[in-house]
Amino acid sequence: MIPLLLYSGAQGSRPSRTPLAESLFAGVTYRREVEEQPWPQVVHIVTIDLETGVEVLASPGTAADDDFETTAQTTSKFLTQNNLDLAVNANFFFPFEEKTPWNFYPRRGDRTNVLGTAIANGEVYSAPEADWPALCFSADNRAQIVAGGTCPDGTRQAIAGNQQLVAAGTPVPFDFADRPYARVMAAVSEGGDRLWLVVVDGKQPRYSEGATLGHLTQIALDLGADAAINLDGGGSTTLAVSAPDGRPRLLNAPVHTKLPMRQRPVANHLGFRAVSPQ
């Protein structure tokens, strides 16, 4: 057997299955929750107070002579490359395939196409798609989820998901199969001054088998969210934070090509930078 750490993108051992609460940096707190029923789950909840001046950055588009919009990179690379303190994967994307640990697409540097709205520093590089809700950040650092995917004028950063889970504090029904899966959710408060990122590890028997969309919805309601959307999950699910030594630290246990702690290169991300010293 080839040691896991020899694979590109593998990073350390999985986080402990024990509850944890800590302050990551000014305005941002983190907690890890562990459940055993109805199946093993490790849930990561980041609370971001946008009124503290936390800077928000979505992955920018990368121009090239093709029909694609971005260049794939891991969440940790996005974090370090942009001098950020926290980052999570964002939109669904294509093309994608995952056949073996050596045969997959995209690899780092491959071209990708973002699904749904994507805006970075006021520049729209991926257009809205009908029924794909967007998370939009205004110039005054307010967050808003819009059902139709079209962000208001003046939006500085935006990403999109494939399903709205909560709207006006009420669950949004959906009519497709709901099964446990590795998940990423973004939720906002009614006034848009608070953002929650919820990551649930999955695809790892006896460690964490994921969450249903119904479970995600209940988490959002328990947090007091006014609106919430489902972002890209599965093997893309990655939550990274900057450690004191400047290196990225994975808060969750991503699983790419069935290898725990191996990060998938994805099309785009959402990141945050502390304004006050950590």
C-alpha positions as CSV (number, residue, x, y, z in Angstrom):
1,M,0.0,0.0,0.0
2,I,1.3,3.5,-0.9
3,P,1.2,5.8,2.2
4,L,-1.6,8.3,1.9
5,L,0.7,11.3,2.3
6,L,2.5,10.4,-0.9
7,Y,-0.6,11.3,-2.9
8,S,-0.7,14.9,-4.1
9,G,-3.1,17.0,-2.0
10,A,-3.1,14.7,1.1
11,Q,-2.5,16.7,4.2
12,G,-2.2,15.2,7.7
13,S,-4.6,13.0,9.6
14,R,-8.3,13.5,9.9
15,P,-9.6,15.9,12.7
16,S,-10.6,14.1,15.9
17,R,-14.2,13.0,16.3
18,T,-14.5,15.2,19.4
19,P,-16.5,18.4,19.9
20,L,-14.4,21.6,19.7
21,A,-15.1,25.4,19.9
22,E,-12.5,28.1,19.2
23,S,-12.1,31.6,17.9
24,L,-10.3,31.6,14.6
25,F,-9.8,35.3,14.2
26,A,-11.6,38.6,15.0
27,G,-15.3,38.2,14.1
28,V,-15.0,34.5,13.1
29,T,-15.7,31.5,15.4
30,Y,-15.6,27.8,14.7
31,R,-17.2,24.8,16.4
32,R,-17.1,21.1,15.6
33,E,-20.0,18.9,16.5
34,V,-20.1,15.1,16.5
35,E,-23.2,13.0,16.1
36,E,-23.8,9.2,16.1
37,Q,-27.4,9.0,15.1
38,P,-28.9,8.3,12.7
39,W,-25.4,7.7,11.4
40,P,-21.9,9.0,12.2
41,Q,-21.5,12.7,11.4
42,V,-18.8,15.3,11.9
43,V,-20.3,18.8,11.5
44,H,-18.2,22.0,11.2
45,I,-19.9,25.4,11.8
46,V,-18.1,28.7,11.1
47,T,-19.9,31.9,12.3
48,I,-18.8,35.1,10.6
49,D,-19.7,38.5,11.9
50,L,-19.6,40.7,8.8
51,E,-19.9,43.8,10.8
52,T,-16.4,43.4,12.2
53,G,-14.9,44.3,8.8
54,V,-13.9,40.8,7.7
55,E,-12.9,41.0,4.1
56,V,-14.6,38.7,1.6
57,L,-13.1,37.4,-1.6
58,A,-14.5,35.0,-4.2
59,S,-12.1,33.3,-6.7
60,P,-11.6,35.6,-9.7
61,G,-12.1,34.4,-13.2
62,T,-9.0,33.6,-15.2
63,A,-9.0,34.8,-18.8
64,A,-7.9,32.4,-21.5
65,D,-8.7,31.6,-25.2
66,D,-11.3,29.0,-24.4
67,D,-14.9,28.7,-23.1
68,F,-13.9,28.0,-19.5
69,E,-13.9,30.6,-16.8
70,T,-11.4,29.5,-14.1
71,T,-8.4,27.4,-13.4
72,A,-8.8,24.6,-10.9
73,Q,-6.9,24.8,-7.6
74,T,-7.3,23.3,-4.1
75,T,-8.9,25.3,-1.3
76,S,-5.6,25.4,0.6
77,K,-3.8,26.9,-2.5
78,F,-6.5,29.5,-2.9
79,L,-6.1,30.4,0.8
80,T,-2.3,30.8,0.7
81,Q,-2.2,32.4,-2.7
82,N,-4.5,35.2,-1.7
83,N,-3.2,35.7,1.9
84,L,-6.5,34.7,3.4
85,D,-7.4,33.4,6.8
86,L,-10.4,31.1,5.9
87,A,-11.6,29.5,2.7
88,V,-14.2,27.0,1.5
89,N,-15.0,25.5,-1.9
90,A,-18.0,27.2,-3.7
91,N,-19.9,26.6,-7.0
92,F,-20.7,23.3,-8.7
93,F,-18.6,23.0,-11.9
94,F,-17.8,20.9,-14.9
95,P,-16.1,19.0,-16.6
96,F,-15.5,16.5,-13.8
97,E,-14.6,12.9,-13.6
98,E,-13.2,10.7,-10.8
99,K,-12.1,7.2,-11.9
100,T,-9.0,6.3,-9.8
101,P,-6.6,8.1,-7.6
102,W,-4.5,8.7,-10.7
103,N,-7.3,9.3,-13.3
104,F,-9.4,12.3,-12.5
105,Y,-10.3,15.8,-13.8
106,P,-9.7,18.5,-13.1
107,R,-6.1,18.5,-11.8
108,R,-4.5,21.7,-10.5
109,G,-4.2,24.1,-13.4
110,D,-6.9,22.5,-15.6
111,R,-9.6,24.8,-17.0
112,T,-13.1,24.6,-15.5
113,N,-16.6,26.0,-16.0
114,V,-18.4,27.5,-13.1
115,L,-22.2,26.8,-12.7
116,G,-24.3,29.7,-11.7
117,T,-23.4,33.2,-10.6
118,A,-19.8,34.0,-9.9
119,I,-18.6,37.6,-9.2
120,A,-15.1,38.6,-7.9
121,N,-14.2,42.2,-7.0
122,G,-17.3,43.5,-8.9
123,E,-16.5,41.5,-12.1
124,V,-19.1,39.0,-13.3
125,Y,-17.4,36.0,-14.9
126,S,-20.2,33.5,-14.6
127,A,-23.7,34.4,-15.5
128,P,-26.8,33.5,-13.4
129,E,-28.7,30.3,-14.1
130,A,-32.4,29.9,-13.5
131,D,-33.3,28.3,-10.2
132,W,-29.6,28.4,-9.0
133,P,-29.6,30.7,-6.0
134,A,-26.7,33.0,-5.3
135,L,-24.9,34.4,-2.2
136,C,-24.1,38.0,-2.9
137,F,-21.9,40.4,-0.9
138,S,-22.4,44.2,-1.2
139,A,-19.7,46.8,-1.0
140,D,-20.7,47.5,2.6
141,N,-20.1,43.9,3.5
142,R,-23.7,42.7,3.7
143,A,-24.7,39.2,2.6
144,Q,-27.8,38.3,0.7
145,I,-29.2,35.1,-0.8
146,V,-31.2,35.6,-4.0
147,A,-33.4,32.8,-5.4
148,G,-33.1,33.6,-9.1
149,G,-29.3,33.9,-9.0
150,T,-29.1,37.6,-10.1
151,C,-27.3,39.7,-7.5
152,P,-28.2,43.3,-6.9
153,D,-26.2,46.1,-8.7
154,G,-23.1,46.9,-6.8
155,T,-22.4,43.3,-5.7
156,R,-18.7,42.9,-5.1
157,Q,-18.4,39.1,-4.5
158,A,-20.8,36.3,-5.2
159,I,-21.0,32.5,-5.6
160,A,-24.0,30.2,-6.3
161,G,-25.5,26.9,-5.2
162,N,-27.9,24.4,-6.7
163,Q,-30.7,24.6,-4.2
164,Q,-32.1,27.1,-1.7
165,L,-32.8,25.4,1.6
166,V,-34.3,28.2,3.6
167,A,-36.1,31.4,2.5
168,A,-37.5,34.1,4.8
169,G,-36.8,31.7,7.7
170,T,-38.9,28.9,6.2
171,P,-37.8,25.6,4.7
172,V,-37.9,25.4,0.9
173,P,-39.3,22.1,-0.4
174,F,-37.5,20.1,-3.0
175,D,-38.6,17.0,-5.0
176,F,-35.5,15.0,-5.6
177,A,-33.9,12.1,-3.7
178,D,-32.3,13.2,-0.4
179,R,-29.5,11.0,0.9
180,P,-26.5,11.4,3.2
181,Y,-23.6,13.1,1.4
182,A,-20.6,15.4,2.2
183,R,-22.2,18.8,2.2
184,V,-21.4,22.5,2.2
185,M,-24.0,25.1,3.1
186,A,-24.0,28.9,3.4
187,A,-26.6,30.6,5.5
188,V,-27.3,34.3,6.3
189,S,-29.1,36.3,9.0
190,E,-32.1,38.4,8.2
191,G,-30.2,41.6,8.2
192,G,-27.2,40.1,6.2
193,D,-24.7,41.0,8.9
194,R,-24.0,37.4,9.9
195,L,-22.9,34.4,7.7
196,W,-22.7,30.8,8.6
197,L,-20.7,28.2,6.7
198,V,-21.7,24.6,7.6
199,V,-19.5,21.7,6.4
200,V,-20.4,18.1,7.0
201,D,-17.9,15.4,6.2
202,G,-19.1,12.4,4.3
203,K,-18.2,9.3,2.3
204,Q,-16.2,8.0,5.3
205,P,-17.9,5.1,7.1
206,R,-17.7,5.1,10.9
207,Y,-16.0,8.6,10.8
208,S,-18.7,10.7,9.0
209,E,-21.2,9.5,6.5
210,G,-22.6,13.0,5.6
211,A,-25.9,14.8,5.9
212,T,-29.1,15.0,4.0
213,L,-30.4,18.3,2.7
214,G,-33.2,18.0,5.2
215,H,-30.6,17.8,8.0
216,L,-28.8,20.8,6.5
217,T,-32.0,22.8,6.5
218,Q,-32.7,22.0,10.2
219,I,-29.2,23.1,11.1
220,A,-29.8,26.4,9.3
221,L,-33.1,26.9,11.1
222,D,-31.5,26.0,14.5
223,L,-28.8,28.7,13.8
224,G,-31.5,31.3,13.3
225,A,-30.7,31.8,9.6
226,D,-33.1,33.7,7.4
227,A,-31.9,32.1,4.2
228,A,-29.5,29.2,3.2
229,I,-28.2,27.5,0.0
230,N,-26.5,24.2,-0.7
231,L,-23.1,24.6,-2.3
232,D,-20.9,22.0,-4.1
233,G,-20.3,19.0,-1.8
234,G,-19.0,15.4,-2.2
235,G,-15.3,15.2,-2.7
236,S,-15.1,19.0,-3.2
237,T,-16.0,19.6,0.5
238,T,-13.1,21.4,2.0
239,L,-12.7,24.0,4.8
240,A,-9.3,25.5,5.4
241,V,-7.9,28.0,7.8
242,S,-4.5,29.7,8.1
243,A,-2.4,28.4,11.0
244,P,-0.1,30.6,13.0
245,D,2.9,29.4,11.0
246,G,1.2,30.6,7.8
247,R,0.5,27.2,6.5
248,P,-3.1,26.1,5.7
249,R,-4.8,23.8,8.2
250,L,-7.8,21.7,7.2
251,L,-10.7,22.0,9.7
252,N,-12.6,19.1,8.0
253,A,-11.7,15.8,6.4
254,P,-12.0,16.1,2.6
255,V,-12.1,12.9,0.6
256,H,-11.1,13.0,-3.0
257,T,-10.7,9.9,-5.2
258,K,-11.8,8.0,-2.0
259,L,-8.7,9.1,-0.1
260,P,-9.4,11.0,3.1
261,M,-7.5,14.3,3.6
262,R,-6.8,14.5,-0.2
263,Q,-8.1,17.8,-1.5
264,R,-9.9,18.1,-4.9
265,P,-8.9,20.9,-7.2
266,V,-12.2,22.8,-7.8
267,A,-13.3,25.7,-10.0
268,N,-13.8,28.4,-7.4
269,H,-13.9,29.3,-3.7
270,L,-15.1,31.8,-1.1
271,G,-12.5,33.3,1.2
272,F,-12.2,35.6,4.2
273,R,-9.4,37.8,5.6
274,A,-9.1,39.2,9.1
275,V,-8.9,43.0,9.2
276,S,-7.7,43.0,12.9
277,P,-4.5,41.0,13.8
278,Q,-5.1,37.4,14.8
